[in-house]
Amino acid sequence: MIHRIRLRTVACAMLPMLAAAISPGNAAAASAGGYPEKAVRVIVPFPAGSGTDNSARFIGERITAQTGKPIVVDNRPGANGFIAAKAAATAASDGYTMLVTTNTTHAANASLFKKLPYDPVKDFAPASLIAKSGLVLVVPPDSPVRTLADLTALARSRQGQLTFASGSSSTRIASELYKMMAGVQALHVPYKGVPLALTDLMGHQVDFMISDISPALTLIQGGKLRAVAVTTAQRNPVLRDVPTMAESGLPGYEMVAWSAAFFPAGTPAPVVERMSRLIAKGLDGPAATDYFARTGSQPASSTPEELAAFVRSETQKWAKVIKAAGIEPE
């Protein structure tokens, strides 16, 4: 009887430790080799059809091809990515919620706003870079603007009456940098995402926009928009006839956007590393080559440690660009 009581006491004492051992986070860490065992929700800060959404859906398909488990994209556009970033930061750290985002939430916002509802560093566990891409300055096809010089001359003649759209921090800052370097004025019109902004540009609600290449490409190829210049140092392979901003009269102009995957802070390291490897493998092979050839972007996988260092350097870089463009934090 005494032995039974002692065994029961020991068993009861071990229950809290057993519960901790099989908690979702520890269970995910213990079984990272079989991760994911169910659907993974991927939160995206921009609407369907945006460059980030396209990247998230592509890499989701490649992860599913490797694991047999679905990736469910959850678009949460608006508020410069605040809504999506906060939702991801406060999600369970069990490996089944991931944020696929850009320099908007994890580099630029720190300098664009006095206060953020999330911490880009403390609230997240970096997993991997996904892609890097330049941007393209576009106008309606019947616009008098055919070159960057045309746009600059028109902006000067209108004395600040021209309007430009943005659907992310990257697209806004790219235009603000153009304004600063060209010495012109134009009115900023913000949108929840790039596709919505492009729709209004085609409808002549705004005069110009510097857009992600991916959502603008089919519109350019279909004659619904005219490409004026790209923001990278070299011409983009999918827009070979379109000059760079530097070639067009703004030497030194360069703007590159990127997308990457993050988990909520506290996600077990084996799970984060497993996803990083899945992303790297998904960015390799014929399917990836075809995707990036069609979208004008480049694959850019990384280790979690490399992404953490990259975010730190990008935050400093974007702070300098925002300051140079004369943008005051809101």
Number of C-alpha atoms within 10 A of each C-alpha: 6 7 8 9 10 11 12 12 11 11 12 11 11 11 11 10 11 11 11 12 13 13 13 17 19 16 14 24 21 16 13 20 12 12 20 22 15 12 14 19 18 24 26 30 31 29 21 21 17 24 25 26 23 18 25 26 19 17 21 22 17 22 23 17 13 12 14 14 17 17 23 16 19 20 16 19 21 17 14 23 23 19 19 23 28 17 16 27 24 14 15 17 21 22 26 21 24 30 27 28 27 27 20 25 21 22 24 25 24 19 21 21 12 10 12 15 10 18 15 22 14 11 18 25 26 30 30 28 28 26 19 17 24 25 27 30 26 27 27 23 15 12 14 11 21 16 19 22 15 13 21 17 14 17 21 17 12 12 11 13 14 19 17 23 27 27 27 28 21 25 25 22 22 26 24 25 21 22 17 13 16 18 11 20 19 19 14 16 15 18 20 19 25 27 22 18 23 29 14 16 22 20 11 14 15 21 23 29 28 31 32 30 25 23 20 27 22 14 17 18 13 10 12 19 23 26 29 24 25 30 26 20 18 15 18 22 13 16 17 11 12 20 22 26 26 18 17 16 14 15 12 11 19 19 22 15 20 21 24 26 27 31 28 26 19 16 24 22 18 17 25 27 18 17 25 23 19 20 26 21 16 23 24 13 9 8 13 18 13 10 17 19 13 14 21 19 24 18 21 17 25 20 18 22 13 14 20 20 11 14 19 14 13 16 19 14 13 22 19 14 18 20 14 13 18 13 15 11 13 9
